[in-house]
Amino acid sequence: MLDGIILTLLIGPLETPIPAPLPLTEALVSVQVNSGRDRTGFQLSFTIGNISPLQVLISAGQLDPMATRVIVIVTYKGMPSVLCDGVVTQHQISPSNQPGQSTLTVTGEDLSVLMDVMEIKIPYPGMPDSAKLMTMLSKYAAYGIIPVVIPPNADNARTPNKGTDTQTTTDLTYIKSIAARTGYTFFIEPGPLPYSSVAYFGPDERLPVPQPALNVNMDWQTNVESLNFTLNGLSKQTTVVTIMDPVTKKIPLPIPLPGIDILKPPLTVRSIPPAKIKLSEDLANLEPDQAAKRVFGLIRKGADSVTASGSLSVLRYGWILRSRMYVGVRGAGPSYDGLYYVESVTHNLKRGEYKQNFTLSRDGLISLTPVVIPA
């Protein structure tokens, strides 16, 4: 679509999508991929008419929701990147009275949507959380999903005399519930090769290698179109848990939890103190290992106080910005320069254009890193 940028679109059955047929590629107007912290979605726009070949593809079921898989690959500077590997969830036709203005919009989500369609009831006797997750995720190997499961803290099995854990929801809902109470995260990352994805369950650790810096207000070195920062003093909170005293087991003791995650390295000199106090549910009646999981989960739920949003052109930036990684910022001043975590990226591709909208986050002001990788 651009000089130096090649878009590849694979579409077809869930197990084996193939290169998009010529009528689809000729009618393609734009591609949008939204990659966030938990999920990736996509939207494809096509021109369509009453006698368009796309009408035949729709009638033949080639774009049926939940039966059609789409893989979006962008090759830039000779390096292919899988932006999205997902399933069509809906398509919409918008007729127009103007010739050539009728559009077909195909919308979908990543392969995690396949894990959220059927509720099942299945017991997991004597199985720790990591074994449950591997059992659930192994069912999706036919779609190229490779599970990567980091065992939670205190990953102990529940003994049969104390009951059996039973799943009564969809696989995705059950996985998300385990992630919520252990403070872990779950997402499906497309690639690195076509037809494959990584289902990651583990701590929200950030890859230590940052991406090239985003430069703002630096004259000819500026490589972003816009970049705005927000400091929210109400975003952070202190959680207070209540336990019974270890001697009499009758006196409730409130204990404030520190808002510091040992698996999340600090990025700034001055952290913003929490402004809210939240009382958590009673942990006194839980088993020690279950209480430990819950505490770790509560500690890791701290929100970042500084956020940034902006947009850029890939050709000027010279890189495809990816979410769930670090990126440096330069030219915003000593308070806001430094490293940030890329929360989400929206890829917008049209003929002759590849732009990205992004959101960044971190906790605090004044960077601990004296320099960042220049663009």
HELIX and SHEET records of a PDB file:
HELIX    1   1 LEU A   22  ALA A   27  1                                   6    
HELIX    2   2 PRO A   53  SER A   59  1                                   7    
HELIX    3   3 LEU A  111  ASP A  116  5                                   6    
HELIX    4   4 ASP A  129  LEU A  137  1                                   9    
HELIX    5   5 SER A  138  TYR A  143  5                                   6    
HELIX    6   6 PRO A  160  LYS A  162  5                                   3    
HELIX    7   7 ASP A  171  THR A  182  1                                  12    
HELIX    8   8 ASP A  219  GLN A  221  5                                   3    
HELIX    9   9 PRO A  288  ILE A  299  1                                  12    
HELIX   10  10 VAL A  314  TYR A  317  1                                   4    
SHEET    1   A10 ILE A  18  PRO A  19  0                                        
SHEET    2   A10 ILE A   5  GLY A  12 -1                                        
SHEET    3   A10 ARG A  69  TYR A  76 -1                                        
SHEET    4   A10 MET A  79  SER A  94 -1                                        
SHEET    5   A10 THR A 103  ASP A 110 -1                                        
SHEET    6   A10 THR A  40  THR A  47 -1                                        
SHEET    7   A10 LEU A  28  SER A  35 -1                                        
SHEET    8   A10 GLY A 338  LYS A 350 -1                                        
SHEET    9   A10 MET A 325  ARG A 330 -1                                        
SHEET   10   A10 LEU A 207  ASN A 215  1                                        
SHEET    1   B11 ILE A  18  PRO A  19  0                                        
SHEET    2   B11 ILE A   5  GLY A  12 -1                                        
SHEET    3   B11 ARG A  69  TYR A  76 -1                                        
SHEET    4   B11 MET A  79  SER A  94 -1                                        
SHEET    5   B11 THR A 103  ASP A 110 -1                                        
SHEET    6   B11 THR A  40  THR A  47 -1                                        
SHEET    7   B11 LEU A  28  SER A  35 -1                                        
SHEET    8   B11 GLY A 338  LYS A 350 -1                                        
SHEET    9   B11 GLU A 353  ARG A 362 -1                                        
SHEET   10   B11 VAL A 306  SER A 313 -1                                        
SHEET   11   B11 SER A 226  LEU A 231 -1                                        
SHEET    1   C 2 ILE A 122  TYR A 124  0                                        
SHEET    2   C 2 ASP A 165  GLN A 167 -1                                        
SHEET    1   D 3 ILE A 145  VAL A 149  0                                        
SHEET    2   D 3 SER A 197  GLY A 202  1                                        
SHEET    3   D 3 THR A 185  PRO A 190 -1                                        
SHEET    1   E 3 PRO A 252  PRO A 256  0                                        
SHEET    2   E 3 GLN A 237  MET A 244 -1                                        
SHEET    3   E 3 LYS A 276  LEU A 279  1                                        
SHEET    1   F 2 THR A 268  ARG A 270  0                                        
SHEET    2   F 2 LEU A 365  SER A 367 -1                                        
END                                                                             
